[in-house]
Amino acid sequence: MSQSDLVLLHPPSVYDFRQKTILYGPVSDLIPSSSVFEMYPIGFASIAEYLERAGYRVRIVNLAVRMLNDSNFDAGAMLKRLRSPVFGIDLHWLVHAHGAIEVARLVRKYHPEAKIVFGGFSASYYSQELLKYPEIDYVLRGDSTERTL
């Protein structure tokens, strides 16, 4: 895969949802999403657009939707092929905590020198707790669009 300056990753709510029977909480009728919460935050698009205007190469990878739509999709293999010095993982809603942390572990495993950055509402609120995980290098608190540059 081609080199990116930043790869933005959207995890499923629970990383191994295809292998375990999990009783999920309620999903809103107002949000067109499953219990995997496959819709990535709109902030990904604004961050990508902002950085691309500044000359950076940004890639958005929706792991949740890829895993949901293809039972044979190997997220670990895809993460291993990605090339970037920085990986951003959204933890917008708390329901993504398991998936986001597991994706961070895989990124660290395959790209030990890369910087791993978390962002989103829940990441902002729980920034101190998240920074205790060795896989997480930074947490961007609040609106992260301009802070990514």
N, CA and C atoms as an extended XYZ file, in Angstrom:
447
Properties=species:S:1:pos:R:3:atomname:S:1:resname:S:1:resid:I:1 pbc="F F F"
N         0.835       -1.191        0.000 N   MET     1
C         0.000        0.000        0.000 CA  MET     1
C         0.872        1.243        0.000 C   MET     1
N         0.344        2.295       -0.582 N   SER     2
C         1.118        3.529       -0.656 CA  SER     2
C         1.239        4.182        0.719 C   SER     2
N         2.272        4.972        0.853 N   GLN     3
C         2.563        5.672        2.108 CA  GLN     3
C         1.555        6.798        2.337 C   GLN     3
N         1.073        6.908        3.542 N   SER     4
C         0.214        8.018        3.965 CA  SER     4
C         0.941        8.778        5.058 C   SER     4
N         0.594       10.039        5.224 N   ASP     5
C         1.132       10.809        6.344 CA  ASP     5
C         0.330       10.536        7.614 C   ASP     5
N        -0.940       10.203        7.421 N   LEU     6
C        -1.836        9.895        8.536 CA  LEU     6
C        -2.864        8.883        8.061 C   LEU     6
N        -3.074        7.843        8.843 N   VAL     7
C        -4.159        6.893        8.594 CA  VAL     7
C        -5.145        7.037        9.744 C   VAL     7
N        -6.392        7.321        9.410 N   LEU     8
C        -7.461        7.428       10.403 CA  LEU     8
C        -8.242        6.119       10.404 C   LEU     8
N        -8.326        5.486       11.557 N   LEU     9
C        -8.960        4.177       11.688 CA  LEU     9
C       -10.231        4.264       12.523 C   LEU     9
N       -11.307        3.705       11.974 N   HIS    10
C       -12.556        3.608       12.735 CA  HIS    10
C       -12.761        2.153       13.133 C   HIS    10
N       -12.679        1.856       14.442 N   PRO    11
C       -12.822        0.477       14.908 CA  PRO    11
C       -14.286        0.086       15.075 C   PRO    11
N       -14.555       -1.215       15.104 N   PRO    12
C       -15.890       -1.645       15.521 CA  PRO    12
C       -16.016       -1.440       17.027 C   PRO    12
N       -17.225       -1.473       17.520 N   SER    13
C       -17.410       -1.283       18.964 CA  SER    13
C       -16.673       -2.357       19.759 C   SER    13
N       -16.764       -3.586       19.317 N   VAL    14
C       -16.054       -4.706       19.937 CA  VAL    14
C       -15.236       -5.359       18.831 C   VAL    14
N       -13.926       -5.423       19.007 N   TYR    15
C       -13.057       -5.870       17.920 CA  TYR    15
C       -13.402       -7.264       17.412 C   TYR    15
N       -13.621       -8.209       18.280 N   ASP    16
C       -13.847       -9.589       17.855 CA  ASP    16
C       -15.331       -9.961       17.823 C   ASP    16
N       -16.179       -9.017       17.406 N   PHE    17
C       -17.620       -9.250       17.389 CA  PHE    17
C       -18.017      -10.421       16.483 C   PHE    17
N       -17.198      -10.775       15.513 N   ARG    18
C       -17.534      -11.879       14.603 CA  ARG    18
C       -17.260      -13.248       15.228 C   ARG    18
N       -16.522      -13.278       16.322 N   GLN    19
C       -16.134      -14.551       16.927 CA  GLN    19
C       -16.846      -14.847       18.238 C   GLN    19
N       -17.479      -13.850       18.826 N   LYS    20
C       -18.130      -14.033       20.123 CA  LYS    20
C       -19.575      -13.577       20.041 C   LYS    20
N       -20.433      -14.279       20.761 N   THR    21
C       -21.802      -13.822       20.893 CA  THR    21
C       -21.821      -12.782       22.002 C   THR    21
N       -22.193      -11.581       21.639 N   ILE    22
C       -22.176      -10.478       22.597 CA  ILE    22
C       -23.566       -9.858       22.640 C   ILE    22
N       -24.073       -9.635       23.818 N   LEU    23
C       -25.354       -8.962       23.967 CA  LEU    23
C       -25.097       -7.464       24.005 C   LEU    23
N       -25.531       -6.798       22.963 N   TYR    24
C       -25.297       -5.365       22.837 CA  TYR    24
C       -26.419       -4.582       23.499 C   TYR    24
N       -26.130       -3.356       23.822 N   GLY    25
C       -27.143       -2.458       24.340 CA  GLY    25
C       -28.021       -1.953       23.209 C   GLY    25
N       -28.960       -1.082       23.518 N   PRO    26
C       -29.873       -0.583       22.496 CA  PRO    26
C       -29.153        0.304       21.484 C   PRO    26
N       -29.640        0.257       20.265 N   VAL    27
C       -29.142        1.106       19.193 CA  VAL    27
C       -30.278        2.045       18.826 C   VAL    27
N       -29.994        3.297       18.664 N   SER    28
C       -31.010        4.297       18.376 CA  SER    28
C       -31.656        4.067       17.013 C   SER    28
N       -32.949        4.301       16.937 N   ASP    29
C       -33.645        4.244       15.655 CA  ASP    29
C       -33.298        5.454       14.794 C   ASP    29
N       -32.737        6.482       15.398 N   LEU    30
C       -32.421        7.707       14.673 CA  LEU    30
C       -31.089        7.641       13.945 C   LEU    30
N       -30.220        6.727       14.354 N   ILE    31
C       -28.893        6.631       13.753 CA  ILE    31
C       -28.837        5.356       12.926 C   ILE    31
N       -28.609        5.474       11.617 N   PRO    32
C       -28.585        4.277       10.770 CA  PRO    32
C       -27.298        3.480       10.982 C   PRO    32
N       -27.256        2.714       12.043 N   SER    33
C       -26.057        1.967       12.388 CA  SER    33
C       -26.459        0.687       13.096 C   SER    33
N       -25.593       -0.297       13.039 N   SER    34
C       -25.827       -1.544       13.757 CA  SER    34
C       -25.156       -1.462       15.123 C   SER    34
N       -25.194       -2.560       15.860 N   SER    35
C       -24.559       -2.588       17.174 CA  SER    35
C       -23.033       -2.570       17.080 C   SER    35
N       -22.495       -2.680       15.875 N   VAL    36
C       -21.055       -2.562       15.647 CA  VAL    36
C       -20.675       -1.077       15.557 C   VAL    36
N       -21.666       -0.217       15.379 N   PHE    37
C       -21.473        1.234       15.261 CA  PHE    37
C       -20.450        1.538       14.170 C   PHE    37
N       -20.820        1.172       12.940 N   GLU    38
C       -19.889        1.265       11.825 CA  GLU    38
C       -19.750        2.648       11.192 C   GLU    38
N       -20.548        3.610       11.596 N   MET    39
C       -20.423        4.960       11.029 CA  MET    39
C       -19.264        5.694       11.686 C   MET    39
N       -18.288        6.095       10.878 N   TYR    40
C       -17.187        6.851       11.476 CA  TYR    40
C       -17.605        8.300       11.685 C   TYR    40
N       -16.968        8.996       12.612 N   PRO    41
C       -17.372       10.371       12.917 CA  PRO    41
C       -17.078       11.314       11.756 C   PRO    41
N       -17.938       12.278       11.572 N   ILE    42
C       -17.787       13.259       10.495 CA  ILE    42
C       -16.478       14.032       10.632 C   ILE    42
N       -15.952       14.084       11.842 N   GLY    43
C       -14.671       14.756       12.058 CA  GLY    43
C       -13.543       14.155       11.245 C   GLY    43
N       -13.627       12.869       10.921 N   PHE    44
C       -12.604       12.250       10.065 CA  PHE    44
C       -12.525       12.974        8.725 C   PHE    44
N       -13.690       13.260        8.144 N   ALA    45
C       -13.716       13.930        6.845 CA  ALA    45
C       -13.143       15.339        6.941 C   ALA    45
N       -13.473       16.063        8.001 N   SER    46
C       -12.952       17.431        8.127 CA  SER    46
C       -11.456       17.430        8.412 C   SER    46
N       -10.972       16.478        9.211 N   ILE    47
C        -9.530       16.371        9.468 CA  ILE    47
C        -8.798       16.045        8.171 C   ILE    47
N        -9.313       15.061        7.421 N   ALA    48
C        -8.672       14.667        6.165 CA  ALA    48
C        -8.637       15.832        5.183 C   ALA    48
N        -9.746       16.526        5.033 N   GLU    49
C        -9.811       17.648        4.093 CA  GLU    49
C        -8.853       18.757        4.503 C   GLU    49
N        -8.812       19.075        5.764 N   TYR    50
C        -7.935       20.134        6.275 CA  TYR    50
C        -6.467       19.796        6.017 C   TYR    50
N        -6.078       18.574        6.319 N   LEU    51
C        -4.681       18.168        6.139 CA  LEU    51
C        -4.314       18.023        4.666 C   LEU    51
N        -5.242       17.540        3.844 N   GLU    52
C        -4.955       17.412        2.417 CA  GLU    52
C        -4.752       18.778        1.773 C   GLU    52
N        -5.508       19.780        2.219 N   ARG    53
C        -5.284       21.148        1.713 CA  ARG    53
C        -3.899       21.654        2.074 C   ARG    53
N        -3.337       21.149        3.166 N   ALA    54
C        -1.992       21.546        3.597 CA  ALA    54
C        -0.914       20.657        2.965 C   ALA    54
N        -1.318       19.734        2.086 N   GLY    55
C        -0.354       18.920        1.363 CA  GLY    55
C        -0.064       17.550        1.943 C   GLY    55
N        -0.813       17.129        2.954 N   TYR    56
C        -0.590       15.819        3.572 CA  TYR    56
C        -1.458       14.751        2.909 C   TYR    56
N        -0.979       13.528        2.937 N   ARG    57
C        -1.723       12.380        2.403 CA  ARG    57
C        -2.413       11.677        3.568 C   ARG    57
N        -3.741       11.658        3.509 N   VAL    58
C        -4.544       11.084        4.593 CA  VAL    58
C        -5.402        9.960        4.026 C   VAL    58
N        -5.481        8.897        4.768 N   ARG    59
C        -6.316        7.759        4.375 CA  ARG    59
C        -7.274        7.455        5.523 C   ARG    59
N        -8.548        7.253        5.201 N   ILE    60
C        -9.552        6.841        6.184 CA  ILE    60
C        -9.867        5.370        5.941 C   ILE    60
N        -9.759        4.564        6.988 N   VAL    61
C       -10.070        3.136        6.893 CA  VAL    61
C       -11.168        2.824        7.906 C   VAL    61
N       -12.315        2.444        7.392 N   ASN    62
C       -13.436        2.082        8.252 CA  ASN    62
C       -13.386        0.573        8.501 C   ASN    62
N       -12.612        0.185        9.510 N   LEU    63
C       -12.481       -1.233        9.841 CA  LEU    63
C       -13.823       -1.848       10.216 C   LEU    63
N       -14.646       -1.091       10.917 N   ALA    64
C       -15.938       -1.616       11.372 CA  ALA    64
C       -16.800       -2.059       10.201 C   ALA    64
N       -16.931       -1.216        9.194 N   VAL    65
C       -17.794       -1.572        8.065 CA  VAL    65
C       -17.167       -2.687        7.231 C   VAL    65
N       -15.859       -2.685        7.091 N   ARG    66
C       -15.188       -3.762        6.341 CA  ARG    66
C       -15.397       -5.103        7.045 C   ARG    66
N       -15.265       -5.122        8.361 N   MET    67
C       -15.445       -6.361        9.128 CA  MET    67
C       -16.907       -6.812        9.120 C   MET    67
N       -17.818       -5.859        9.160 N   LEU    68
C       -19.247       -6.173        9.173 CA  LEU    68
C       -19.702       -6.746        7.834 C   LEU    68
N       -19.198       -6.188        6.742 N   ASN    69
C       -19.652       -6.582        5.412 CA  ASN    69
C       -18.952       -7.806        4.836 C   ASN    69
N       -17.811       -8.186        5.381 N   ASP    70
C       -17.042       -9.303        4.825 CA  ASP    70
C       -16.521      -10.175        5.963 C   ASP    70
N       -17.129      -11.333        6.136 N   SER    71
C       -16.729      -12.211        7.244 CA  SER    71
C       -15.308      -12.734        7.087 C   SER    71
N       -14.747      -12.655        5.888 N   ASN    72
C       -13.375      -13.112        5.653 CA  ASN    72
C       -12.349      -11.986        5.716 C   ASN    72
N       -12.802      -10.760        5.900 N   PHE    73
C       -11.870       -9.629        5.950 CA  PHE    73
C       -10.957       -9.783        7.156 C   PHE    73
N        -9.665       -9.696        6.915 N   ASP    74
C        -8.658       -9.842        7.965 CA  ASP    74
C        -8.132       -8.448        8.332 C   ASP    74
N        -8.693       -7.883        9.384 N   ALA    75
C        -8.310       -6.526        9.788 CA  ALA    75
C        -6.840       -6.450       10.158 C   ALA    75
N        -6.327       -7.456       10.842 N   GLY    76
C        -4.919       -7.465       11.220 CA  GLY    76
C        -4.002       -7.425       10.015 C   GLY    76
N        -4.332       -8.213        8.990 N   ALA    77
C        -3.515       -8.227        7.771 CA  ALA    77
C        -3.552       -6.870        7.081 C   ALA    77
N        -4.719       -6.231        7.065 N   MET    78
C        -4.797       -4.910        6.444 CA  MET    78
C        -3.980       -3.898        7.232 C   MET    78
N        -4.113       -3.921        8.554 N   LEU    79
C        -3.339       -2.990        9.382 CA  LEU    79
C        -1.845       -3.180        9.158 C   LEU    79
N        -1.427       -4.399        8.990 N   LYS    80
C        -0.010       -4.690        8.767 CA  LYS    80
C         0.482       -4.074        7.457 C   LYS    80
N        -0.368       -4.037        6.438 N   ARG    81
C         0.017       -3.499        5.127 CA  ARG    81
C         0.024       -1.974        5.072 C   ARG    81
N        -0.693       -1.324        5.967 N   LEU    82
C        -0.760        0.139        5.940 CA  LEU    82
C         0.608        0.735        6.245 C   LEU    82
N         0.910        1.867        5.628 N   ARG    83
C         2.189        2.546        5.832 CA  ARG    83
C         1.939        4.001        6.215 C   ARG    83
N         2.316        4.337        7.437 N   SER    84
C         2.154        5.711        7.912 CA  SER    84
C         2.958        5.903        9.190 C   SER    84
N         3.495        7.103        9.398 N   PRO    85
C         4.172        7.370       10.667 CA  PRO    85
C         3.194        7.661       11.805 C   PRO    85
N         1.923        7.946       11.449 N   VAL    86
C         0.921        8.308       12.459 CA  VAL    86
C        -0.398        7.605       12.132 C   VAL    86
N        -0.991        7.014       13.173 N   PHE    87
C        -2.304        6.389       13.054 CA  PHE    87
C        -3.241        7.070       14.046 C   PHE    87
N        -4.369        7.558       13.556 N   GLY    88
C        -5.386        8.150       14.413 CA  GLY    88
C        -6.544        7.180       14.572 C   GLY    88
N        -6.978        6.976       15.798 N   ILE    89
C        -8.081        6.052       16.080 CA  ILE    89
C        -9.161        6.821       16.831 C   ILE    89
N       -10.395        6.740       16.312 N   ASP    90
C       -11.452        7.481       16.999 CA  ASP    90
C       -12.024        6.683       18.156 C   ASP    90
N       -12.226        7.399       19.235 N   LEU    91
C       -12.971        6.889       20.390 CA  LEU    91
C       -14.005        7.966       20.690 C   LEU    91
N       -14.899        8.120       19.723 N   HIS    92
C       -15.915        9.156       19.820 CA  HIS    92
C       -16.940        8.770       20.883 C   HIS    92
N       -17.536        7.600       20.710 N   TRP    93
C       -18.508        7.109       21.676 CA  TRP    93
C       -17.858        6.036       22.527 C   TRP    93
N       -18.200        6.005       23.789 N   LEU    94
C       -17.586        5.069       24.728 CA  LEU    94
C       -17.769        3.612       24.308 C   LEU    94
N       -18.822        3.331       23.563 N   VAL    95
C       -19.075        1.967       23.107 CA  VAL    95
C       -17.910        1.425       22.276 C   VAL    95
N       -17.079        2.299       21.715 N   HIS    96
C       -15.934        1.875       20.899 CA  HIS    96
C       -14.673        1.590       21.707 C   HIS    96
N       -14.722        1.693       23.015 N   ALA    97
C       -13.502        1.558       23.823 CA  ALA    97
C       -12.775        0.237       23.566 C   ALA    97
N       -13.479       -0.873       23.617 N   HIS    98
C       -12.834       -2.176       23.393 CA  HIS    98
C       -12.201       -2.231       22.008 C   HIS    98
N       -12.970       -1.901       20.993 N   GLY    99
C       -12.462       -1.969       19.625 CA  GLY    99
C       -11.298       -1.030       19.383 C   GLY    99
N       -11.390        0.194       19.902 N   ALA   100
C       -10.326        1.179       19.685 CA  ALA   100
C        -9.019        0.742       20.335 C   ALA   100
N        -9.090        0.252       21.550 N   ILE   101
C        -7.867       -0.169       22.249 CA  ILE   101
C        -7.271       -1.404       21.582 C   ILE   101
N        -8.106       -2.318       21.141 N   GLU   102
C        -7.587       -3.515       20.455 CA  GLU   102
C        -6.946       -3.143       19.117 C   GLU   102
N        -7.542       -2.220       18.384 N   VAL   103
C        -6.934       -1.763       17.127 CA  VAL   103
C        -5.599       -1.083       17.417 C   VAL   103
N        -5.528       -0.300       18.479 N   ALA   104
C        -4.255        0.333       18.860 CA  ALA   104
C        -3.192       -0.727       19.155 C   ALA   104
N        -3.577       -1.796       19.824 N   ARG   105
C        -2.618       -2.885       20.115 CA  ARG   105
C        -2.079       -3.503       18.829 C   ARG   105
N        -2.961       -3.706       17.861 N   LEU   106
C        -2.528       -4.287       16.590 CA  LEU   106
C        -1.630       -3.330       15.815 C   LEU   106
N        -1.981       -2.055       15.806 N   VAL   107
C        -1.131       -1.072       15.125 CA  VAL   107
C         0.250       -1.057       15.768 C   VAL   107
N         0.314       -1.060       17.075 N   ARG   108
C         1.604       -1.064       17.780 CA  ARG   108
C         2.395       -2.331       17.444 C   ARG   108
N         1.704       -3.458       17.365 N   LYS   109
C         2.357       -4.732       17.036 CA  LYS   109
C         3.005       -4.673       15.653 C   LYS   109
N         2.295       -4.151       14.669 N   TYR   110
C         2.786       -4.139       13.293 CA  TYR   110
C         3.618       -2.910       12.944 C   TYR   110
N         3.452       -1.842       13.700 N   HIS   111
C         4.161       -0.586       13.418 CA  HIS   111
C         4.685        0.002       14.729 C   HIS   111
N         5.668       -0.636       15.337 N   PRO   112
C         6.125       -0.214       16.672 CA  PRO   112
C         6.679        1.204       16.734 C   PRO   112
N         7.143        1.747       15.632 N   GLU   113
C         7.700        3.103       15.632 CA  GLU   113
C         6.652        4.179       15.362 C   GLU   113
N         5.477        3.785       14.902 N   ALA   114
C         4.435        4.755       14.560 CA  ALA   114
C         3.870        5.403       15.821 C   ALA   114
N         3.381        6.610       15.656 N   LYS   115
C         2.674        7.303       16.730 CA  LYS   115
C         1.190        6.960       16.619 C   LYS   115
N         0.578        6.676       17.759 N   ILE   116
C        -0.839        6.334       17.804 CA  ILE   116
C        -1.560        7.416       18.589 C   ILE   116
N        -2.546        8.020       17.923 N   VAL   117
C        -3.267        9.161       18.477 CA  VAL   117
C        -4.746        8.810       18.585 C   VAL   117
N        -5.336        9.075       19.733 N   PHE   118
C        -6.772        8.892       19.925 CA  PHE   118
C        -7.444       10.260       19.920 C   PHE   118
N        -8.699       10.284       19.490 N   GLY   119
C        -9.487       11.504       19.528 CA  GLY   119
C       -10.961       11.164       19.594 C   GLY   119
N       -11.782       12.142       19.928 N   GLY   120
C       -13.223       11.950       20.026 CA  GLY   120
C       -13.737       12.362       21.397 C   GLY   120
N       -15.063       12.395       21.532 N   PHE   121
C       -15.675       12.806       22.798 CA  PHE   121
C       -15.174       11.981       23.975 C   PHE   121
N       -15.294       10.666       23.855 N   SER   122
C       -14.901        9.798       24.970 CA  SER   122
C       -13.405        9.831       25.206 C   SER   122
N       -12.619        9.909       24.132 N   ALA   123
C       -11.162       10.014       24.289 CA  ALA   123
C       -10.809       11.290       25.040 C   ALA   123
N       -11.506       12.373       24.748 N   SER   124
C       -11.246       13.636       25.446 CA  SER   124
C       -11.542       13.507       26.934 C   SER   124
N       -12.682       12.916       27.248 N   TYR   125
C       -13.099       12.798       28.642 CA  TYR   125
C       -12.185       11.863       29.435 C   TYR   125
N       -11.774       10.766       28.812 N   TYR   126
C       -10.955        9.752       29.493 CA  TYR   126
C        -9.486        9.809       29.067 C   TYR   126
N        -9.005       10.980       28.721 N   SER   127
C        -7.641       11.102       28.188 CA  SER   127
C        -6.576       10.581       29.151 C   SER   127
N        -6.686       10.896       30.414 N   GLN   128
C        -5.671       10.449       31.380 CA  GLN   128
C        -5.653        8.929       31.515 C   GLN   128
N        -6.824        8.324       31.533 N   GLU   129
C        -6.896        6.868       31.627 CA  GLU   129
C        -6.335        6.209       30.367 C   GLU   129
N        -6.643        6.768       29.213 N   LEU   130
C        -6.162        6.199       27.954 CA  LEU   130
C        -4.648        6.266       27.831 C   LEU   130
N        -4.063        7.338       28.321 N   LEU   131
C        -2.612        7.496       28.206 CA  LEU   131
C        -1.840        6.499       29.064 C   LEU   131
N        -2.534        5.766       29.914 N   LYS   132
C        -1.880        4.709       30.693 CA  LYS   132
C        -1.629        3.461       29.847 C   LYS   132
N        -2.304        3.353       28.711 N   TYR   133
C        -2.080        2.224       27.808 CA  TYR   133
C        -0.808        2.486       27.008 C   TYR   133
N         0.134        1.536       27.000 N   PRO   134
C         1.394        1.760       26.282 CA  PRO   134
C         1.212        1.897       24.771 C   PRO   134
N         0.087        1.448       24.254 N   GLU   135
C        -0.160        1.554       22.813 CA  GLU   135
C        -0.562        2.958       22.384 C   GLU   135
N        -0.972        3.778       23.308 N   ILE   136
C        -1.512        5.099       22.968 CA  ILE   136
C        -0.480        6.166       23.316 C   ILE   136
N        -0.036        6.902       22.291 N   ASP   137
C         0.979        7.937       22.499 CA  ASP   137
C         0.379        9.294       22.853 C   ASP   137
N        -0.725        9.635       22.203 N   TYR   138
C        -1.328       10.956       22.394 CA  TYR   138
C        -2.847       10.844       22.382 C   TYR   138
N        -3.492       11.773       23.072 N   VAL   139
C        -4.937       11.939       22.989 CA  VAL   139
C        -5.190       13.405       22.671 C   VAL   139
N        -5.859       13.651       21.546 N   LEU   140
C        -6.238       15.015       21.188 CA  LEU   140
C        -7.589       15.294       21.825 C   LEU   140
N        -7.634       16.302       22.669 N   ARG   141
C        -8.866       16.630       23.383 CA  ARG   141
C        -9.604       17.736       22.661 C   ARG   141
N       -10.930       17.611       22.621 N   GLY   142
C       -11.750       18.619       21.963 CA  GLY   142
C       -11.688       18.475       20.451 C   GLY   142
N       -12.012       19.567       19.748 N   ASP   143
C       -11.981       19.559       18.284 CA  ASP   143
C       -10.548       19.373       17.818 C   ASP   143
N       -10.318       18.332       17.052 N   SER   144
C        -8.950       17.960       16.687 CA  SER   144
C        -8.543       18.376       15.287 C   SER   144
N        -9.421       19.014       14.535 N   THR   145
C        -9.109       19.306       13.139 CA  THR   145
C        -7.811       20.079       12.991 C   THR   145
N        -7.706       21.239       13.592 N   GLU   146
C        -6.505       22.056       13.423 CA  GLU   146
C        -5.337       21.543       14.247 C   GLU   146
N        -5.603       20.808       15.303 N   ARG   147
C        -4.519       20.289       16.142 CA  ARG   147
C        -3.726       19.192       15.448 C   ARG   147
N        -4.299       18.555       14.439 N   THR   148
C        -3.581       17.484       13.756 CA  THR   148
C        -2.446       18.022       12.908 C   THR   148
N        -2.509       19.267       12.518 N   LEU   149
C        -1.442       19.874       11.713 CA  LEU   149
C        -0.329       20.294       12.631 C   LEU   149
